[in-house]
Amino acid sequence: MSYSLELYFEPAVRRDRVLAHFGARRRFSMKDDDDVYENRDTGVYFFMRLRSARKLFRSSIVSAEFEINYCRPSYFGIEAEKVLSDFVAVFRPRIEDPQIQGMGEGPVFPRGISKRLEFRQCVCRPQKLDYRVTPPPIADWVANIPLIDLDALEKLSADKILDDELIAAAREFETKVIPDHSDGQELE
């Protein structure tokens, strides 16, 4: 699950200008059309996917998608918000927040990525399963597990478990007797 924002450039922005923007900043690396931000000191990472006007020349960027994973600590959002605010101040894209109960579309950068991540972090935390009474679906499932008939299990002796090939290989295996020097004799 991830939080994403759609950024639309009207008019389109020259690709080399966008790449120069990311190239002038630390912690960005380019892979295909993804600008990846990764801060190894904090563990924060997110992506900016660039979309070109024409696939053939890819000379201008018409839109980009900002994406950061949910279920991350709120400081991921705080750091991403600073970097994204800088990008938005430079390029002035139209922004669309497509999330359910998102901020919709508008010219103003939607602040609060860190708040959204904080909310989603609560949603993503493992649920406490401290039941005082077993819930009926679980009790029904356990009650319907078929019992194992232990008498139906065949008890096998070792000679029925080991196959003839393994026994033959063990008989051919050369063993060396290691002398016991526990009586105080020195090793030569």
C-alpha positions in Angstrom: 0.0 0.0 0.0 1.3 3.4 -0.8 0.4 7.1 -0.7 0.7 8.8 -4.0 0.2 12.2 -5.6 -0.1 12.9 -9.3 1.8 16.0 -10.5 0.8 17.5 -13.8 3.1 20.0 -15.6 1.2 22.6 -17.7 3.1 23.3 -19.9 5.4 20.2 -20.0 8.8 20.6 -18.4 12.1 19.7 -20.2 13.3 16.4 -19.0 16.9 17.5 -18.6 15.7 20.3 -16.3 13.9 17.8 -14.0 16.9 15.4 -14.1 19.2 18.4 -13.2 17.0 19.2 -10.3 17.3 15.7 -8.8 20.9 15.4 -9.8 21.8 18.6 -7.8 20.3 17.0 -4.6 21.8 14.4 -2.4 20.2 11.0 -2.0 18.5 10.8 -5.4 19.3 8.1 -7.9 17.7 7.6 -11.3 16.6 4.2 -12.6 14.7 4.2 -15.8 11.9 6.7 -15.3 12.0 6.5 -11.5 13.9 9.0 -9.4 14.5 7.2 -6.1 15.1 9.1 -2.9 16.9 7.1 -0.3 18.4 8.4 3.0 20.5 5.6 4.5 20.9 7.5 7.7 17.2 7.7 8.4 16.0 4.8 6.3 13.5 7.1 4.5 12.8 6.3 0.8 10.3 7.2 -1.8 9.8 7.4 -5.6 9.1 10.0 -8.2 8.0 8.3 -11.5 8.4 10.6 -14.5 6.1 10.4 -17.5 7.2 11.7 -20.9 5.1 13.4 -23.5 6.5 11.2 -26.3 8.0 7.8 -25.7 10.3 8.1 -28.7 12.3 11.2 -27.7 11.3 11.6 -24.0 12.4 15.2 -24.1 9.7 16.6 -21.9 7.9 15.5 -18.8 4.1 16.0 -18.7 3.4 14.4 -15.3 5.0 12.6 -12.4 3.8 10.4 -9.7 5.1 10.8 -6.1 4.8 7.5 -4.2 5.7 6.6 -0.6 4.8 3.4 1.2 2.3 3.4 4.0 3.0 1.7 7.3 6.1 3.8 7.8 6.9 6.0 10.8 5.7 9.6 10.5 9.3 10.9 10.1 9.2 9.3 6.6 6.4 11.8 5.7 8.1 14.7 7.3 11.3 14.2 5.3 9.4 13.5 2.1 7.3 16.5 2.6 10.4 18.8 2.7 11.8 17.3 -0.5 8.5 17.3 -2.3 7.8 20.9 -1.2 11.1 22.0 -2.8 10.2 20.2 -6.0 6.8 21.8 -6.1 8.2 25.3 -5.5 10.5 24.9 -8.4 8.2 23.3 -11.0 4.7 24.5 -9.9 2.7 21.4 -11.0 -1.0 21.0 -10.7 -1.5 18.3 -8.0 -4.1 15.6 -7.6 -4.4 13.6 -4.4 -6.3 10.4 -5.6 -6.6 8.7 -2.2 -9.9 7.9 -0.6 -10.8 11.0 1.4 -7.8 12.7 -0.3 -7.6 16.4 -0.9 -8.6 16.1 -4.6 -7.2 18.3 -7.2 -5.8 21.8 -6.8 -2.9 24.2 -7.4 -1.8 24.2 -3.8 0.6 21.5 -2.5 -1.4 19.3 -0.1 0.5 19.5 3.2 0.2 16.7 5.7 1.9 13.7 4.2 3.4 12.9 7.6 -0.1 13.1 9.2 -1.5 10.7 6.5 1.4 8.3 7.1 0.9 8.5 10.9 -2.8 7.6 10.4 -2.0 4.7 8.1 0.7 3.5 10.5 -2.0 3.1 13.1 -4.1 1.2 10.6 -1.2 -1.1 9.7 -0.1 -2.1 13.2 -0.7 -5.7 14.1 -4.0 -6.2 15.9 -4.0 -7.4 19.5 -5.7 -10.8 19.6 -6.3 -10.9 23.3 -9.5 -12.8 23.3 -11.2 -13.7 26.6 -13.7 -15.8 24.7 -12.7 -17.5 21.4 -14.6 -15.9 18.5 -17.2 -18.3 17.0 -15.6 -18.5 13.5 -12.3 -19.7 15.1 -14.0 -22.1 17.5 -16.0 -23.6 14.6 -12.9 -24.0 12.5 -11.0 -25.7 15.3 -14.0 -28.0 16.0 -14.1 -29.2 12.4 -10.5 -30.2 12.2 -10.6 -34.0 11.6 -8.9 -36.1 14.3 -6.0 -38.3 13.4 -6.5 -42.0 13.9 -3.2 -43.1 15.5 -4.0 -46.8 15.1 -4.1 -46.3 11.3 -0.5 -45.1 11.3 1.8 -47.9 10.3 4.8 -48.3 12.6 7.9 -49.0 10.5 11.1 -50.6 11.7 14.4 -49.1 10.7 15.0 -51.7 8.0 11.8 -50.6 6.2 12.7 -46.9 6.4 16.2 -47.2 4.9 16.4 -48.4 1.4 18.7 -51.1 0.1 20.8 -48.6 -1.9 21.6 -46.6 1.3 22.4 -49.7 3.3 24.8 -50.9 0.5 26.5 -47.5 0.4 27.0 -47.5 4.1 28.6 -51.0 4.1 31.1 -49.8 1.4 32.0 -46.7 3.3 35.6 -46.9 4.6 36.0 -46.0 8.2 39.2 -45.4 10.1 39.6 -46.2 13.7 40.8 -43.1 15.6 43.0 -44.2 18.5 42.0 -43.2 22.0 44.7 -41.2 23.8 42.8 -40.6 27.0 45.3 -42.8 28.8 48.0 -40.0 28.6 50.0 -41.3 25.6 51.2 -38.5 23.3 50.1 -38.2 19.7 52.9 -38.8 17.2 
